[in-house]
C-alpha cells in the first residue's frame, strides 16, 4: 500500500509538474528533499529519545502498572467481555497504558497479545466481535500524554514553544476517542439489530 | 492555556524521576535503556521517513497539493478545516511516516508557531495511523473482515481533526 503511495508521490509529482508547468523546480526539490530528510531525522532524534528515556523510567518504576490498574474499571465498562477474561483484560489495560505513555515499542506487542486473548473468546472464525472492534478503535484514537513526534517536529522547525500544543492535543484526542467509542457502540447495536432481523426472516 | 504545556513537560519529567527514585529504580540506567530503545526505533523508521520526505517535497513542488486543495476546499471548509492542512488530513490515517513528512513540510512553509502550523501539529498529535493499526491488529490474529471497524475509527479521526482546528483557535 505504502509502496503505491510513495511511487505515486514521485511519478505523479513529476507528471503533475509538467501539467502545471512547474517542472523546473523538480530536480532541485528531489535534492532538497533528500537533504531535508536526513536533517529532519537528526533534529528530531534528541527530543524523541529524551521521552523514550523518561517513559522507560515510568515503566521500570511500576507507574505503568498503577495506571493500568486505574484504567481497568473504565475499560471494563467499554468492553464488558473483559470481566470474564482476566488475561485479556490485563493485556488490554497494559496496551492502553503503553499508548498513553508513548511506549510505542511496547504498545504493539501488548495489543497483539490482547487481540489473541480476545480471539479465544470469539466464536466466529472470520469476523471480529464488538469487543475486538472497540479495542482496535480505542487504539486508532491516539491517546498520548505527550505527543512526542509532533513536538519534536515543531522543535526541528524552529518553534519557540514546541509543547504549547499540549492542551489542544489532549482535548482533541479525548473528543476523537469519545467519538470513536460512541460510533463503535452505535454501529455495534445497529449491526446486531440487522442480524436479529435476518434471523427472524429466516425462521 | 498554552502555559499548561510549558508547565506540564517539566512537571511530568520531574514526577516520573521522583517516583522512580521513591521506588528504588536506578533512574539513570532506566533512562539510558529507554534512550537506546528510542534511538533504535527511530533508526528503524528512518528509511521510510526519508523516502516519504523526498516524496512529499516532489509532490508539493509539482503543485499537486494546490490543485487537490482547490478541489476539496469546499468540503473541508464546511467542517472548518483550513485547506493548507488538507494534505495532512488525507495522509494521516494511512501512513505515520508520511504524516510526519507532510507535517514537517507544512511547519517549514507556514512556520511552526503560525495558526496553520499549530493546527497541523495538533491534528497530527491527536490522531493515529488508523489503517495501519487496523491492518496490524487484525492481521496478527488472522481476521480478514473488519465489519464496522474502519467506519468507527474514521469517525474518531474526523472528529479529532475538526476539534483540532477548533481548539487550536480557541486555546492557542
Interface residues (C-beta under 8 A of the other chain):
Chain A: X1 X2 X5 X6 X9 X10 X12 X13 X14 X16 X17 X20 X22 X25 X26 X28 X29 X30 X32 X33 X34 X36 X37 X38 X40 X41 X44 X45 X48 X49 X50 X51 X52 X53 X54 X55 X56 X57 X58 X59 X60 X61 X62 X63 X104 X105 X108 X111 X112 X115 X116 X118 X119 X126 X127 X128 X132 X133 X135 X136 X137 X139 X140 X141 X142 X144 X145 X146 X147 X149 X150 X151 X153 X154 X156 X157 X158 X159 X160 X161 X162 X163 X164 X165 X166 X167 X168 X169 X171 X172 X173 X175 X176 X177 X178 X179 X180 X183 X184 X187 X188 X191
Chain B: X1 X2 X4 X5 X6 X8 X9 X12 X13 X16 X17 X19 X20 X22 X23 X25 X27 X30 X31 X32 X33 X34 X35 X37 X38 X39 X41 X42 X46 X48 X49 X50 X51 X52 X53 X54 X55 X56 X57 X58 X59 X60 X61 X62 X63 X64 X66 X67 X91 X94 X95 X98 X100 X103 X104 X107 X108 X111 X112 X113 X117 X118 X121 X122 X123 X124 X125 X126 X127 X128 X129 X130 X131 X133 X134 X136 X137 X138 X140 X141 X143 X144 X145 X146 X147 X148 X149 X151 X152 X153 X155 X156 X157 X158 X159 X160 X161 X163 X164 X167 X168 X170 X171 X172
